[in-house]
Amino acid sequence: MKKTRKPGGGRKKLKPEYDAGKNLKEQMKSAVVLYDSEMSLQAIGEELGLNPIKIRKLLIMAGVYESEVAEKVKNTFEEYRETQNYKEAILSTANILNLSKASVTSYLPYKKGVYFPSTAEKEKISVGPERQRRYRAMKRWRADLTEENFWGVVLAYAGIKFKTYSGLPFSYEIKKGRNGEYTKELWIDRRENSKSLAWSSIVLALKNIKGEVVDRPKALGDIRGVTYIYGMFYRFALIDVPDEVKEKMGRPKDRKNRLLCTEVCGNMCHN
């Protein structure tokens, strides 16, 4: 006589206490902490007992690992993924970039993991990776005050809330062109109809910083969109503002105590 199978029956897990998702999340957190302390992928792998390639995938999944190859693989894969399934998109990406399938996979987050930043909406991504990305961009710029590194800071702060001289909140977005690269143009969402802010205007205002305290936006020059640049520079700790203005603009939580304006003007603005 055949026995009736009980609901929930079947083969028991060998390790019922093992949770793959939880384990992956813990590994990711540990990898991010060590990576933030500037350890190499190899060193992190040795510390956690993991392959360096897995460490890289964990850091990509956390949204803190950045490289030209990783960015190119992600963008190409996501483009193919719009019309192809996962495996087909992997193969197409490998062919177009002249990489092996294994190499492509190594530069993508885990398919089944804690989260998939490359396809998730920005609002749904954990604030941790976003904060880490901003921190690392600012750290690179402080170490090497070049225009390229400053652009990296501006990119990292896209979507973050700023305030103007009068205390009005705003944020900006940066779009990509047909070639997949970011355009050097910021789109301010202060009003219903977004207005653009040219990167050249930001660089010009950067060169016009005179001293730490900048009493009003126009002190940075008669530049289109300078009221928004003023708010950005204050948040970036490039300038300080009068005390009465701070009451309207606030004091950003991630603002450093030491201003950078003297250092920047001496090393970048007047080159």
N, C-alpha and C positions, 0 to 999 in steps of 0.2 A: 504494500500500500504506500502510495507516494505521500510524503509529508508536505503539508501546506506551509509555505514559506511565511514566516512572521514579518510584519512590517518593520523595516529598518534592519532586517537581517542581512546576511551576506558576510563576506570576508572582513574580519576586523583589522583595523589599522595596526601595523606593527608598532608604531609609535603614536598612540592616540594623543599624547601631549604635544606633538610636533605641529607647529603652525607655520607653514611655508611663508605666508604673507607677513606674519609678525616677525619672523626671522629675517626676511629680506629687508623689512623696514628698519630693524635694529642694526643690520649690517650697513645700511645706507647712512644712518645717523652717525655711526662710528667713523665711516669713511669720510664724511663731510667734515667732522671735527678735526681729523688728522690732516685732511687736505687743506683746511683753513690755516693750519699751523705750518703750511708750506712744506710738508713732506712729499716726496716723490711717490708716483704710483707704485713703484717697486717696493719702497719702504713701507707704504701703507699695506700692501699685499702681505709682506712678511709679518707685519704687526698683527694683522687680522687672520692670517693663515689662508689668504685667498689669492687667486691668480690676478695679476695686474690688469688684465683685460676685464675681469669681472669688476674690479675696483672702478675702472673707467666707466663701465656701464652703470654702476650704482651712482656715480657722480653725475653722469648725464641724466639719469632718471631724477636725481635731486635738483637738477637745473643749475649746478654750479661749475660744471666742467665746460670750458670753451676752447675751441681750436678751429682753425680754418677748415680742416678736413671734416671735423664733426659737424660744423655748420653746413658745409656743402652736402654732406651725406643726408642730413636731416631735411634740408630744403628739397633736395631731389627726390628723396623717398616720399615725402608728404605730397609732392606734386603728382607722382605716379599713383599714390594711394587713393587719390580722388576717383580714379577710374579702374583700378586694379585691386585684387585681393592682396593680402599681406605677402604671400610667397612670390607672387608675380611682381609686386612692387620692389621686393628685395632684389630679384633677378634683373629687373630693368635698371635699377640704380647701379648695380654692380657692372652691368654692361656699359652704361653711358659714362661712368667714372673710371672705367678700366680697373675695377677692384674685384677681389674675390667675394663670393657671397658671405664668407666668414668675416671678412673685413668690414663689409657693410653692416652686418648684424652686430659687430663689436662696437660700432659707433651709434647704435640705437638703444633706447631704454628697453627694459624687459617688456615683452608683449603682455604678459600677465604679471603685474606688479602693483605697487602701492599707488602710483599714479603715472600718467603718461603725459608729461608737460608739453610735448610737441604737438599734441592734438587737443589737449584740454583747454577750455576757455581760461583766459588769464585770471578772471575773478575766482575760479575754482582751484587754482594752484595754491599750494601751501605758501603762507607768507614767508616761511623760513628760507626757501631757495631764492625768493625774490630779494630778500634782505641781504643774503650772502652775495648775490650777484652785484648789488649796488656797492657793498663793502669792498669787494675785490676790485671793482672798476675804479673806485676812489683810491684804493691803495696803490694800484698800478700808476695812476696819474700822479699821486704824491711822490712816488719813487722816481718818476720820469715825466717832467712837466712838458709834454709835447702836445701839439694840437690833436694828433691822432688819439692819444690817451684821453684827452678831454672829451673828444667825441664819444669815446667809450662810456664816459660818465653820463653824458647826455642820453645816450641810448638806454643805459641801465635805469634811468629815472623816468622813462616814458610811462605814462599812466599814473604817476604819483601826483598827489595833490600839492599844489603850491598856493601862495597867496600874493596878491599884488600889494603895492604900496598902500592902497586904501582898504586892504583886508578882503578883497574879493577872491574867492577860490577859483583855481583853474588847473588844468592838466594839459598835457600834449601827447600826441601820438606821432610816430614816424613810420611812414609807409615804405613798402618795397617797390622797386621798379620792375620792369619786365625781365631784367637780367637777374632778378632775385636778390639784388643788393639794396640796402637802405638808401633812400634819397636824402640829400642834405637839406631837408626841409621839415620843419616841425609844424604840426597842425594843432592850433590852440582851440580848445573846446569851451572857451569862456562864454560864448554866445551861441544862439541856435545855429547860426551859420559859422562854421569854423573858419578861422583866418590863419594864413600861413606865416611862418617866421623863418627867415632864411638863416642858414648856418653862418654865412658870411657876416650877418648882423651881430651874431653872438660873439664871433671872433673879434670884430671891431670893438664891441663894448668891453671885451676882456682887456684889450690894449689900452682902454681909456680909464681903467681903475687908478685912482689917485688916493692913496692912503687907505686906512681900514674902514673908517666910517664914511659911508656915502649917504648924504642926507636926502637925496631924491633921485628918481630914475633919470631925469634929464642930465644929471651930473655925469652919467656914463656916455653922454653924447646925444645928439639929435638923430636918433636911430629909430626906424620903424619897428614897433613892437618892444621898445625898451622897457615899458612897464612890466612886461612878462619876464624879460631878461633879468631885471632887478630882483624879482621874486626868486628866480632860479639861482642867481648868484648868492643870495642870502642863504638859501637852503644848502647850497654847496659849501658854505663857509668861506666864500671868496671875499665877501664884504660884510661889514656890520652896518646896522642902521640906528638912527636916533632912538632913544628910549621910548618916546611917545609913539613911534612907528611900530616898535616891537609889540605894543599892546594890540595893534591891529593885525600884524603879520604873525604874531606868536613866536615861540621859540622851539623850532623843530627838535624832536626827541633825539634824532640821530646826528644832531649838529655837534661838531667838535668844538672844544673850548678855544683851541688855537686857530686863528684865522690864517688863511693862506695867501692873502692878497700881496703882501710884501714879497714873499717867496716867489709867487707866480710872476709878478711884474718884473722881478729881477732875472728870472730864468726863461720866461716864455714870451711875455707880452712885447718886449722890446727887442726881440731877436730879429 
